Amino acid sequence: MNKKGSVLIYTMMIGFLIIILALALAPATSSLITESMSASTGLNCTNPVISNYDKATCVVVDLNLFYFIGALIFIGGVIVTARIMFGGE
């Protein structure tokens, strides 16, 4: 196998590793977000009588899982496709 083929396979392995790492971190991140939104930590997102600032904080914390895991999967996909598309000659 030539050098370009080896680099292509190595790059694909790194990209897939990042994607698998994102999927492995999803449950831990989800439990951390759920714990931070509970009443015992002071945020208390289940209480209907909270300020608008606390409501906004709850929404941002709730979207954190999607953005974090989505960004990691996107980075892994970019690594794989960039090497395939712009691999050179």
N, C-alpha and C positions, 0 to 999 in steps of 0.2 A: 504494500500500500504506500502510495506517495505521501508527501508531507501535507499537502492540501486536504487530502481525505482524512488524515489523522486529526488535523486541526478542526475540520468540520464536525467530526464525531465528538471530539472533546468539547467543542462549543455547545453542541446539542445536549451533551450530558450535563453541562453546567446549567443550561437553561431549564432542563427538566428537573434538575436538583432544586432550583429555586421555586419552581411550581409545586413540587412535592413538599418542600419546606413550608410554603404558604398553606397548603392543605393540612399539614401536620400542626401548624400553629393556630389554626382556626378554632378548635375547641377550647384551648387555653385562653385565647383572646376573648372568646365569647363568655367564658366564665368570669374572667376579670371584669369585663364590661357589666355583666349582670350584677356582680358584687359591688361595683362602684355606684350603681344606680339604686341600690337597696336603701332602706330607711336607716339602717345601722351606721352608714357612712356619712349621713347628713344630707345627701342629695335628695332622697325620698321622692323619686319620680312617680310613685303610685298615689301620692296624696293629691287630690284634686284642687286643694287650696294652697297653691304655691305661687311665687311671683313669676312674672314673665321671664325674668332672667334665668330662674331655675328651670323653667320649661324649655327655654332655648338651650340651656346646658344639657338637659336630658336628651334633646333631639340630636345635638352634636355628638354626644357620647354614644348614642345609639347608632348613628351613622358611621362611627369610627371603625367598626368591624368590616363593613363593606369597603370602605376606602383603603384600609390597611391590607386586607387580603386581596382585594382587587388590584391594588398597585403592585403587590408582589407577583401575582399571576401575570399582569401586564409586562412587568420587567422581564420575567422568564420568557414570555412569548416574543418580546422584542429581541432578546439575545438569540433565540433560535432562528427567527425569521431574518434578522439582519445578517447573520452569517451565511444563510442560504442565499439570500438575494444579492448581497453585496460582497460575496466571498472573493471576488477577484477573478483573475484568469486561471 
